[in-house]
Amino acid sequence: MTIEIRPAAPSDAAQIHAFITELAVYERAAHEVIASADDVRRTLFAEGAPARALMCLLDGKAIGYAVYFYSYSTWLGKNGIYLEDLYITPEHRGIGAGRDLLRHLAQDAVAKGCGRLEWSVLDWNTPAIDFYRSIGALPQDEWVRYRLAGDALQNFAQGRR
């Protein structure tokens, strides 16, 4: 049994999209996925795309992925990595694949002089929270994330709010 982490390629777009959909179902938000495999291919692999992706394979078969981008901390004066998605198929959880994906990102962060690696997790996702705590990650309870999206984003951008 060999776990491999490698950069995603445009040919992985359909598999990434399938994993995105599986993750959304798990997170009880399948209705929110509007991206297609073509959208993933076009935006994730475009010249100068800000996001990157990794594939996790077990004996050559895709079992998960991660999507991330570089952020910046004004307080640290350093870049960071923000992990947008981390997903391992349910039947392959517990074999170290998620840990390997996160370690790969942590190694990249350290090699590039980043000051942090961060992500969000749903407050009810106890297995993920327990896993993150087991590797030394700590919740940032004092911060509340806000979002403008859809009509609210359009309305605000056009001065209607």
C-alpha positions in Angstrom: 0.0 0.0 0.0 1.7 3.2 -1.2 0.2 6.7 -0.7 1.4 9.3 -3.2 0.9 13.0 -3.1 1.4 14.9 -6.4 0.4 18.2 -7.9 -2.9 18.0 -9.8 -2.9 18.3 -13.5 -5.7 19.5 -15.9 -6.5 15.8 -16.6 -7.5 15.5 -12.9 -10.3 18.1 -13.2 -13.1 15.6 -13.6 -11.9 13.6 -10.6 -11.4 16.8 -8.5 -15.0 17.9 -9.4 -16.3 14.5 -8.4 -14.5 14.8 -5.0 -15.8 18.4 -4.6 -19.3 17.0 -5.0 -18.7 14.1 -2.5 -17.3 16.7 0.0 -20.4 18.9 -0.5 -22.7 16.0 0.1 -20.8 15.1 3.3 -21.0 18.8 4.4 -24.8 18.8 3.7 -24.3 21.4 1.0 -24.6 19.5 -2.3 -27.1 22.1 -3.5 -24.4 24.8 -3.3 -22.1 23.2 -5.9 -22.6 25.0 -9.2 -19.1 24.5 -10.6 -18.7 22.0 -13.4 -15.6 19.9 -14.2 -14.9 22.4 -17.0 -15.1 25.2 -14.5 -12.5 23.4 -12.3 -10.3 22.8 -15.3 -10.6 26.4 -16.6 -10.1 28.2 -13.3 -7.7 25.9 -11.3 -5.3 25.2 -14.2 -5.4 28.6 -16.0 -2.2 30.5 -16.6 -1.6 32.4 -13.3 -4.4 30.8 -11.4 -4.1 31.7 -7.7 -5.2 28.3 -6.4 -3.3 25.0 -6.6 -4.4 21.4 -6.1 -2.8 18.2 -4.9 -4.0 14.7 -5.7 -3.7 11.9 -3.1 -3.3 8.4 -4.6 -3.3 4.9 -3.1 -1.5 2.5 -5.3 -2.0 4.8 -8.2 -5.8 5.3 -7.6 -7.1 8.8 -6.7 -8.5 8.7 -3.2 -8.5 12.4 -2.3 -7.4 15.9 -3.0 -6.5 19.3 -1.5 -7.1 22.8 -3.0 -5.1 25.7 -1.5 -3.7 29.1 -2.2 -1.2 31.4 -0.7 -2.4 34.1 1.6 -0.6 37.0 3.4 -0.4 38.0 7.0 0.3 41.6 7.6 1.0 40.9 11.3 3.6 38.3 10.4 4.9 40.0 7.3 4.9 36.6 5.6 2.8 34.5 3.2 0.7 31.7 4.5 -1.2 28.9 2.9 -5.0 28.7 3.1 -6.4 25.2 2.6 -9.7 25.5 0.9 -10.6 21.8 0.6 -9.1 18.6 2.0 -10.9 15.4 1.2 -10.2 11.7 1.5 -12.9 9.2 0.4 -14.7 7.7 3.4 -13.4 4.2 2.7 -9.8 5.4 2.8 -9.9 7.5 6.0 -7.7 6.4 8.8 -4.8 5.1 6.7 -2.8 8.4 7.0 -3.7 9.9 3.6 -5.2 13.1 5.1 -2.1 13.4 7.4 0.1 13.0 4.3 -1.7 15.7 2.4 -1.5 18.1 5.3 2.2 17.3 5.9 2.9 17.9 2.2 1.3 21.4 2.6 3.1 22.0 5.9 6.4 21.1 4.2 5.7 23.5 1.3 4.8 26.2 3.8 8.0 25.8 5.7 10.1 25.6 2.5 8.6 28.8 1.2 9.0 30.6 4.6 5.3 30.9 5.2 4.1 31.8 8.7 1.0 29.7 8.9 -1.2 27.0 7.4 -4.8 27.5 8.1 -8.3 26.3 7.1 -11.9 26.2 8.3 -13.9 23.3 9.5 -17.6 22.9 10.2 -18.3 23.0 13.9 -20.2 19.7 13.8 -17.4 17.8 12.0 -16.1 16.1 15.1 -13.9 13.5 13.3 -12.1 16.3 11.4 -11.8 18.5 14.5 -10.3 15.6 16.5 -7.9 14.8 13.7 -6.8 18.4 13.4 -6.2 18.7 17.1 -4.2 15.4 17.1 -1.6 17.1 14.8 -1.4 20.2 16.9 -3.8 22.5 15.1 -5.7 24.9 17.3 -9.1 26.5 16.6 -9.2 30.3 16.2 -12.4 30.8 18.3 -12.0 34.6 18.5 -12.4 35.1 14.8 -15.7 34.9 13.0 -15.6 34.4 9.2 -17.8 36.6 7.1 -18.8 36.2 3.4 -20.3 38.3 0.7 -21.5 36.1 -2.2 -24.2 35.9 -4.9 -26.8 38.7 -4.9 -25.3 40.3 -1.7 -21.9 40.6 -3.4 -23.4 42.0 -6.6 -25.6 44.4 -4.7 -22.8 45.7 -2.5 -20.4 46.0 -5.5 -23.0 48.1 -7.4 -23.6 50.4 -4.4 -27.1 49.0 -3.6 -26.2 48.5 0.0 
